[in-house]
């Protein structure tokens, strides 16, 4: 299908407070994923694999590393009409405000999207993990004569409180939409029968509700109209619930793997699910690869190690270590007799030079990576961290929330913040 009349708009996310401290120095879409990728690589790769090559990325908070990654990773040749363009929040004659929400971000950039021969806008989130052929979504949008289409996924009742929940008629037209409903009677009214799913080839499996995935297709004319008619700032909270009564708003049922990575716990669990023998999200799909910035690193050196159910990225050096159920990012360095379990080690942005190593040794700062005889259990170690020898990182006291100078605990998970120094013999 010719996708030349479609633009894709990827929303770069807000402050990412629920992913803090991983978002302390970067935006949500720039958070590393699966050792060598960034979250932003998922929607961009889905676009490219769907033959959509006119992509805008809207950014605002802590966007420097995201801009750098996109600029380095995605380049089109001179003979292509495709582009991936970054639109950072900026002051204009019309607006001096930052983006106030998803709809406001799109509203402030309509002048870029209103191009000749552009009929549809595909609006995406930059912090979700899934694989989707957007051509199928757009085909359904056209087939139903929809003005707006919302991609939806079946969820269980316990998940209703975290999503926009909607109800559809037999044709799939959305007749009700409520953002994060709390009222039990309302949730009962929004519940669908298993036959409603079966008609679309989906087995309910205890899932009775339809949740919005935050993925929308708009006719360009309609997008302009609804954003100019309202000054509301968010699609899920404001725009979509308000237009279901007077616009042709339809649903697109999706039943594949999908994870909204909005919290430390969801980020941690989504990464470790990728190390399973048969993961729900397959990074090895040759027909729909995940693209990223090629780092041109050497293959990893692994000496006398015991490694099971783990991802080891390029450029690592691991010496006589025990690693189980872990993700090791590019340039990870792990010393002798070190144990890493149920953890995410993000690696480093660079290798230390000999001069830096000598200087740090003089300052009694451990080398980059993880030193000898250390133990790391159920933790996230961010990039460029210096961990000394005989260090123990394990939340033995099962603390839910704790803040220290060089580490934090969220959802019982220890997070060593980017660039931190953990001296030898430290016990966390």
C-alpha positions as CSV (number, residue, x, y, z in Angstrom):
1,X,0.0,0.0,0.0
2,X,1.3,3.5,-0.9
3,X,1.9,5.3,2.4
4,X,3.0,8.6,0.7
5,X,-0.1,10.4,1.9
6,X,0.5,9.6,5.6
7,X,2.7,11.4,8.1
8,X,3.7,9.8,11.4
9,X,3.9,11.9,14.6
10,X,5.8,10.4,17.5
11,X,5.2,12.1,20.9
12,X,8.4,12.3,22.8
13,X,6.8,12.1,26.3
14,X,6.6,14.4,29.3
15,X,8.8,14.6,32.3
16,X,8.8,10.8,32.8
17,X,8.6,11.2,36.6
18,X,7.4,7.6,37.1
19,X,10.6,6.4,35.3
20,X,12.9,8.6,37.5
21,X,15.9,8.3,38.0
22,X,16.3,6.8,34.5
23,X,14.9,10.0,33.2
24,X,17.1,12.2,35.4
25,X,19.3,13.1,32.4
26,X,17.3,11.8,29.4
27,X,13.7,11.8,28.1
28,X,11.6,8.6,28.3
29,X,12.0,7.7,24.7
30,X,15.8,7.9,25.1
31,X,15.9,5.3,27.9
32,X,18.0,2.3,26.8
33,X,16.2,-1.0,26.0
34,X,17.4,-4.6,25.6
35,X,21.0,-3.7,25.8
36,X,21.6,-1.8,22.5
37,X,18.4,0.0,21.7
38,X,16.4,3.0,22.9
39,X,12.6,3.1,23.4
40,X,12.3,5.6,20.5
41,X,13.6,2.9,18.2
42,X,10.4,0.9,18.6
43,X,7.9,3.3,17.0
44,X,10.4,4.5,14.4
45,X,11.2,0.9,13.4
46,X,7.4,0.1,13.2
47,X,7.0,3.1,10.9
48,X,9.9,2.1,8.6
49,X,8.7,-1.5,8.5
50,X,5.2,-0.3,7.6
51,X,6.6,1.8,4.6
52,X,6.0,5.0,6.5
53,X,9.0,7.2,6.0
54,X,7.7,10.7,6.8
55,X,8.2,10.9,10.5
56,X,8.1,13.8,13.0
57,X,9.4,13.3,16.6
58,X,8.0,15.9,19.1
59,X,10.4,16.5,22.0
60,X,10.6,18.7,25.0
61,X,12.2,17.5,28.3
62,X,15.8,16.4,28.6
63,X,15.9,15.9,24.8
64,X,19.7,16.3,24.0
65,X,20.5,12.5,24.1
66,X,17.3,11.7,22.2
67,X,18.2,14.2,19.5
68,X,21.7,12.9,19.2
69,X,20.5,9.3,18.9
70,X,17.9,10.0,16.3
71,X,20.4,12.1,14.2
72,X,23.0,9.4,14.3
73,X,20.8,6.4,13.8
74,X,18.3,7.5,11.0
75,X,19.6,9.0,7.8
76,X,17.9,8.8,4.4
77,X,19.7,9.1,1.1
78,X,19.3,12.0,-1.3
79,X,17.0,10.0,-3.6
80,X,14.4,9.4,-0.9
81,X,11.5,11.7,0.0
82,X,11.5,10.2,3.5
83,X,12.7,12.0,6.6
84,X,12.8,11.8,10.4
85,X,12.5,15.3,11.7
86,X,12.8,16.5,15.3
87,X,10.4,19.2,16.4
88,X,11.5,20.5,19.8
89,X,9.2,22.6,21.9
90,X,9.9,26.3,21.0
91,X,8.4,29.7,21.4
92,X,6.5,31.1,18.4
93,X,4.5,34.2,17.6
94,X,1.4,32.1,18.2
95,X,2.5,30.4,21.4
96,X,5.1,31.0,24.1
97,X,4.2,27.9,26.1
98,X,5.8,24.5,26.2
99,X,3.7,21.5,25.2
100,X,0.9,21.1,27.7
101,X,-0.1,17.6,26.6
102,X,-0.3,15.2,23.7
103,X,-2.9,17.2,21.8
104,X,-1.3,20.5,22.5
105,X,2.0,19.3,21.2
106,X,0.3,18.3,17.9
107,X,-1.7,21.6,17.8
108,X,1.5,23.7,18.1
109,X,3.0,21.9,15.1
110,X,0.1,21.7,12.7
111,X,1.8,24.1,10.3
112,X,4.5,21.4,9.7
113,X,1.9,18.6,9.2
114,X,-0.4,20.4,6.8
115,X,1.5,19.5,3.7
116,X,0.2,19.0,0.2
117,X,-1.2,15.5,-0.6
118,X,-1.2,14.5,3.1
119,X,-4.5,12.8,4.0
120,X,-3.8,11.0,7.2
121,X,-1.8,11.6,10.5
122,X,-0.7,8.6,12.5
123,X,0.0,9.7,16.1
124,X,2.2,7.4,18.2
125,X,3.7,7.3,21.7
126,X,7.5,7.2,22.1
127,X,7.6,4.9,25.1
128,X,5.9,1.7,24.3
129,X,7.2,-1.8,23.4
130,X,5.3,-3.6,20.6
131,X,5.5,-4.5,17.0
132,X,2.6,-3.4,14.7
133,X,2.1,-3.1,10.9
134,X,0.6,0.3,10.7
135,X,-0.5,-0.3,7.2
136,X,-3.2,-2.7,8.5
137,X,-4.4,0.0,10.9
138,X,-4.6,2.6,8.2
139,X,-6.4,0.2,5.8
140,X,-9.0,-0.5,8.5
141,X,-9.4,3.2,9.0
142,X,-10.1,3.8,5.3
143,X,-12.3,0.7,5.0
144,X,-14.6,1.8,7.8
145,X,-14.9,5.4,6.5
146,X,-13.6,6.6,9.9
147,X,-12.6,10.1,10.7
148,X,-10.5,8.9,13.7
149,X,-9.3,5.4,14.5
150,X,-8.1,4.4,18.0
151,X,-5.9,1.3,18.3
152,X,-7.3,-0.8,21.2
153,X,-6.2,-3.9,23.1
154,X,-8.2,-6.2,25.4
155,X,-7.2,-5.9,29.1
156,X,-8.4,-7.5,32.4
157,X,-10.5,-5.6,34.9
158,X,-7.5,-5.0,37.2
159,X,-5.8,-3.0,34.5
160,X,-8.8,-0.6,33.9
161,X,-7.5,2.0,36.3
162,X,-4.4,2.8,34.3
163,X,-5.8,3.2,30.8
164,X,-8.4,4.9,28.7
165,X,-11.3,2.4,28.6
166,X,-13.8,2.5,25.8
167,X,-17.0,0.7,24.5
168,X,-17.8,-0.1,20.9
169,X,-20.8,-1.1,19.0
170,X,-21.0,-4.2,16.7
171,X,-19.3,-2.3,13.8
172,X,-16.4,-1.3,16.1
173,X,-17.5,2.3,16.4
174,X,-16.6,3.9,19.7
175,X,-19.6,5.0,21.6
176,X,-18.1,5.7,25.1
177,X,-14.6,6.6,26.2
178,X,-13.4,7.2,29.8
179,X,-9.9,7.9,30.9
180,X,-8.7,5.8,33.8
181,X,-12.2,5.0,35.2
182,X,-12.4,4.4,39.0
183,X,-16.2,3.8,39.4
184,X,-16.9,0.0,39.6
185,X,-20.4,0.4,38.1
186,X,-19.0,2.4,35.2
187,X,-16.4,-0.4,34.6
188,X,-19.2,-2.9,34.6
189,X,-21.0,-0.9,32.0
190,X,-17.9,-0.8,29.8
191,X,-17.3,-4.5,29.9
192,X,-17.8,-6.5,26.8
193,X,-18.9,-10.1,26.3
194,X,-16.4,-12.7,25.0
195,X,-18.3,-13.0,21.8
196,X,-17.5,-9.3,21.0
197,X,-13.8,-10.4,20.9
198,X,-14.4,-13.7,19.2
199,X,-16.1,-11.9,16.2
200,X,-12.7,-10.3,15.6
201,X,-10.7,-13.5,16.1
202,X,-9.6,-12.7,19.6
203,X,-9.9,-15.1,22.6
204,X,-10.9,-13.0,25.6
205,X,-9.0,-15.1,28.2
206,X,-10.6,-13.3,31.1
207,X,-10.2,-9.9,29.4
208,X,-13.4,-8.0,29.3
209,X,-12.4,-4.4,28.7
210,X,-10.9,-2.5,25.7
211,X,-8.0,-0.1,26.5
212,X,-6.7,2.6,24.3
213,X,-3.1,2.1,23.2
214,X,-2.5,5.8,22.6
215,X,-2.2,5.1,18.9
216,X,-4.5,7.2,16.7
217,X,-5.2,7.7,13.0
218,X,-6.8,11.1,12.0
219,X,-8.0,12.3,8.7
220,X,-5.9,15.5,8.4
221,X,-8.9,17.7,7.9
222,X,-10.5,16.3,11.0
223,X,-7.3,16.7,13.0
224,X,-7.2,20.3,12.1
225,X,-10.9,20.9,13.0
226,X,-10.9,19.1,16.4
227,X,-7.7,20.8,17.6
228,X,-8.9,24.2,16.5
229,X,-12.4,23.7,18.0
230,X,-10.9,22.9,21.4
231,X,-8.1,24.2,23.5
232,X,-7.9,20.9,25.5
233,X,-4.4,19.6,25.9
234,X,-4.6,15.8,25.8
235,X,-6.0,13.2,23.3
236,X,-6.8,10.5,25.9
237,X,-8.3,12.7,28.6
238,X,-10.0,15.4,26.5
239,X,-10.1,15.2,22.7
240,X,-11.2,11.5,22.1
241,X,-13.9,11.4,24.8
242,X,-15.4,14.6,23.5
243,X,-15.6,13.7,19.8
244,X,-17.0,10.1,20.0
245,X,-20.5,11.4,20.0
246,X,-20.3,13.6,16.9
247,X,-17.4,12.1,14.9
248,X,-16.9,8.7,13.2
249,X,-14.4,7.4,15.7
250,X,-13.7,3.7,15.2
251,X,-11.5,1.1,17.0
252,X,-8.8,-1.1,15.6
253,X,-8.4,-4.3,17.6
254,X,-4.8,-5.4,18.4
255,X,-4.0,-8.6,20.2
256,X,-0.2,-8.8,20.0
257,X,2.4,-8.1,22.7
258,X,2.2,-4.5,23.9
259,X,3.7,-2.9,27.0
260,X,3.4,0.7,28.1
261,X,6.7,1.3,29.7
262,X,5.8,4.1,32.1
263,X,7.2,2.9,35.5
264,X,10.4,1.4,36.8
265,X,8.7,-1.9,37.5
266,X,7.2,-2.1,33.9
267,X,10.6,-1.2,32.4
268,X,12.4,-3.7,34.5
269,X,10.0,-6.5,33.8
270,X,9.8,-5.8,30.0
271,X,13.5,-6.0,29.7
272,X,13.9,-9.2,31.6
273,X,11.1,-10.8,29.6
274,X,13.3,-10.3,26.5
275,X,15.8,-12.9,27.8
276,X,13.3,-15.7,27.9
277,X,13.8,-18.6,25.5
278,X,10.6,-17.7,23.6
279,X,10.0,-14.0,24.4
280,X,6.6,-12.4,23.6
281,X,8.5,-9.6,21.8
282,X,10.9,-11.2,19.3
283,X,14.0,-9.1,18.6
284,X,15.1,-11.7,16.0
285,X,12.2,-11.1,13.6
286,X,14.0,-10.5,10.3
287,X,10.9,-9.3,8.5
288,X,10.4,-6.5,11.0
289,X,13.8,-5.6,12.5
290,X,14.3,-3.0,15.2
291,X,16.7,-0.3,13.9
292,X,19.1,1.7,16.1
293,X,22.4,3.6,16.0
294,X,25.1,1.2,14.8
295,X,28.0,1.5,17.2
296,X,30.6,-0.5,15.3
297,X,31.8,-2.2,18.4
298,X,33.9,-5.5,18.6
299,X,32.3,-8.7,19.6
300,X,32.2,-9.3,23.4
301,X,35.1,-11.1,25.2
302,X,33.8,-13.7,27.6
303,X,36.3,-15.7,29.7
304,X,35.4,-18.7,31.9
305,X,31.9,-17.5,32.7
306,X,28.6,-19.1,33.6
307,X,25.9,-17.3,31.7
308,X,22.3,-18.4,31.4
309,X,19.1,-16.7,30.1
310,X,20.8,-13.4,29.4
311,X,21.4,-10.8,26.7
312,X,25.0,-9.8,26.2
313,X,25.5,-6.8,23.9
314,X,28.5,-5.8,21.8
315,X,31.8,-4.6,23.1
316,X,31.5,-6.2,26.6
317,X,34.4,-7.7,28.6
318,X,33.3,-10.3,31.1
319,X,35.8,-12.3,33.1
320,X,35.0,-15.4,35.2
321,X,31.6,-14.1,36.2
322,X,28.2,-15.8,36.9
323,X,25.3,-14.1,35.1
324,X,21.7,-15.3,35.1
325,X,18.5,-13.6,33.9
326,X,20.2,-10.3,33.0
327,X,20.6,-7.8,30.2
328,X,24.1,-6.4,29.7
329,X,24.3,-3.3,27.5
330,X,27.1,-2.3,25.2
331,X,30.6,-1.8,26.6
332,X,29.7,-3.6,29.9
333,X,32.8,-4.6,31.9
334,X,32.4,-7.2,34.6
335,X,35.2,-8.3,36.9
336,X,36.3,-11.7,38.2
337,X,34.0,-13.8,40.6
338,X,31.2,-11.3,40.2
339,X,27.6,-12.5,40.3
340,X,24.8,-10.7,38.4
341,X,21.2,-12.0,38.7
342,X,17.8,-10.6,37.7
343,X,19.4,-7.3,36.7
344,X,19.8,-4.8,33.9
345,X,23.4,-3.4,33.4
346,X,23.2,-0.6,30.8
347,X,26.9,-0.5,30.0
348,X,28.7,2.6,29.0
349,X,28.8,5.3,26.3
350,X,32.6,5.1,26.0
351,X,35.6,3.1,27.0
352,X,37.9,4.7,29.6
353,X,41.2,5.9,28.3
354,X,44.5,4.9,30.0
355,X,44.9,8.5,31.2
356,X,41.5,8.5,32.8
357,X,42.2,5.2,34.5
358,X,45.4,6.4,36.0
359,X,43.8,9.7,37.1
360,X,40.9,7.8,38.7
361,X,43.2,5.3,40.4
362,X,45.1,8.3,42.0
363,X,41.7,9.6,43.2
364,X,40.8,6.1,44.4
365,X,37.8,6.0,42.0
366,X,37.1,2.4,40.7
367,X,37.4,1.8,37.0
368,X,34.4,1.9,34.7
369,X,32.1,-1.2,35.0
370,X,31.7,-3.7,37.9
371,X,34.7,-4.8,39.9
372,X,35.9,-8.2,41.1
373,X,34.0,-10.2,43.8
374,X,30.9,-8.1,43.6
375,X,27.2,-9.2,43.8
376,X,24.3,-7.5,42.0
377,X,20.8,-8.9,42.5
378,X,17.5,-7.4,41.2
379,X,19.0,-4.0,40.2
380,X,19.2,-1.6,37.3
381,X,22.7,-0.2,36.8
382,X,22.6,2.9,34.5
383,X,25.3,3.9,32.1
384,X,28.9,5.0,32.9
385,X,28.9,3.7,36.4
386,X,32.0,2.9,38.5
387,X,31.5,0.0,40.9
388,X,34.4,-1.1,42.9
389,X,35.4,-4.6,44.3
390,X,33.5,-6.6,46.9
391,X,30.4,-4.5,46.4
392,X,27.0,-5.9,47.2
393,X,23.9,-4.4,45.6
394,X,20.8,-6.3,46.8
395,X,17.7,-4.9,48.5
396,X,17.8,-7.3,51.4
397,X,15.5,-5.2,53.5
398,X,12.9,-5.2,50.7
399,X,12.6,-1.4,50.8
400,X,9.9,0.0,48.5
401,X,11.3,3.5,48.1
402,X,14.6,5.0,49.2
403,X,16.9,7.8,48.0
404,X,20.7,8.0,48.5
405,X,23.4,10.1,46.8
406,X,24.4,7.5,44.3
407,X,21.5,5.1,44.1
408,X,17.7,4.9,44.6
409,X,15.2,2.2,45.3
410,X,11.9,2.1,43.4
411,X,9.4,-0.7,43.5
412,X,11.9,-2.8,45.5
413,X,14.4,-2.4,42.6
414,X,17.8,-0.8,43.3
415,X,18.8,1.7,40.6
416,X,22.4,2.9,40.5
417,X,22.1,6.3,38.8
418,X,24.0,7.3,35.6
419,X,27.7,8.1,36.2
420,X,27.6,7.1,39.9
421,X,30.6,5.9,41.8
422,X,30.1,3.0,44.2
423,X,33.4,2.5,46.3
424,X,34.8,-0.9,47.0
425,X,33.3,-2.9,49.9
426,X,30.0,-0.9,49.7
427,X,26.9,-2.9,50.8
428,X,23.5,-1.6,49.5
